[in-house]
Amino acid sequence: QQGEVSNTPEAHDQSYLCPVTVGGQTLNLDFDTGSADLWVYSTLMPTSEQRGHSVYNPDSSSSSNAQSDNSWTIQYSDGSGASGTVYADKVVVGSVTATSQAVEAATSVSSAFIKETHNDGLLGLAFSSINTVQPTQQTTFFDTVKSTLAKPLFTAHLKKGAPGSYDFGYIDTSKYTGSITYAHVDTSNGLWEFTASGYAVGSGSTVATPYDSIADTGTSLLYLPTEIVAAYYGEVNGAMYDSSQGGYTVPCDSNLPDFVAIIGGSRHTVPGSYINYAPISETSCFGGIQANDGIGHSVFGDVFLKSQFVVFDGSNSPRVGFAKQ
Ligand SMILES: CCOC(=O)c1ccc(CN)cc1
């Protein structure tokens, strides 16, 4: 099988949500290549926490089977988290069906999620080795269906301020220009982890320097080594590190330079306008590039990914591919 599902950006392209049917019930989920749990808001949560969300009711699904011995708890790098119990149920993404997918029904969700009222949960697309279900670890939707796909891959086509798509099982050549360049993926941390080989700021010269990175659709910004971030904002008049905001800010009327990442031996350019992320005040805007301090690797999140067509190749030699949209 193969199929396409639309994604729709939240405000500031902070996240991209896709309609998914779980046990015949449609929820809007954040497809996250940085984690490996499919979890959903559910009727098992306090009613007050369900308010404003679509929720999964396992009791009203004719195909749910409780995995009563299993439970899950997840913490994300931004401090948010959730926990709950597990069912097996039918999950449909576009036209791709997992007949018995582990659906992690939340009993508790952190406050940061609750206020994202369009976000009804996450669909993890990292490697199943980091799925949090215990005592019996479960597979991601992609791993569950992979063997039934025409090709063992999915693609991400995220756009700036407009709906895009995720495709499972095929590469739609109408969604990119030029060629796709690939980088080898190291799966030892369960992530789509690769090494970028350099960068350039605007029309500046290319700097050859390797930096360990992940492709993460579930992270909003582009997190890079501190020296690269300093080199970037050093080219922006009025840019500053504002500890009260927890990162670099720029004047909202800045004409920001492009950022070029060298991956797979090719140049991949983020337009400068994408790096003016969101207003903080009348004149100050939060930068879309921030330092990766404390994360342990660089994170190519949506600020970068929405400039690219991205192939997540889950073959026996996993790799990530990037092409210009
Ligand atoms: C603001 C509430 O948090 C999220 O929406 C969220 C948190 C973590 C992840 C996983 N990268 C995705 C969305």
PDBQT file of the ligand as one rigid body, heavy atoms in Angstrom, charges set to zero:
ROOT
HETATM    1  C1  LIG A 401       3.571  23.265  23.177  1.00  0.00    +0.000 C 
HETATM    2  C2  LIG A 401       3.167  21.872  23.564  1.00  0.00    +0.000 C 
HETATM    3  O1  LIG A 401       4.182  20.968  23.148  1.00  0.00    +0.000 OA
HETATM    4  C3  LIG A 401       4.017  20.494  21.868  1.00  0.00    +0.000 C 
HETATM    5  O2  LIG A 401       3.121  20.833  21.117  1.00  0.00    +0.000 OA
HETATM    6  C4  LIG A 401       5.050  19.504  21.465  1.00  0.00    +0.000 A 
HETATM    7  C5  LIG A 401       6.030  19.147  22.368  1.00  0.00    +0.000 A 
HETATM    8  C6  LIG A 401       6.975  18.218  21.994  1.00  0.00    +0.000 A 
HETATM    9  C7  LIG A 401       6.928  17.640  20.740  1.00  0.00    +0.000 A 
HETATM   10  C8  LIG A 401       7.935  16.621  20.344  1.00  0.00    +0.000 C 
HETATM   11  N1  LIG A 401       9.069  17.240  19.647  1.00  0.00    +0.000 N 
HETATM   12  C9  LIG A 401       5.962  18.017  19.829  1.00  0.00    +0.000 A 
HETATM   13  C10 LIG A 401       5.002  18.951  20.191  1.00  0.00    +0.000 A 
ENDROOT
TORSDOF 0
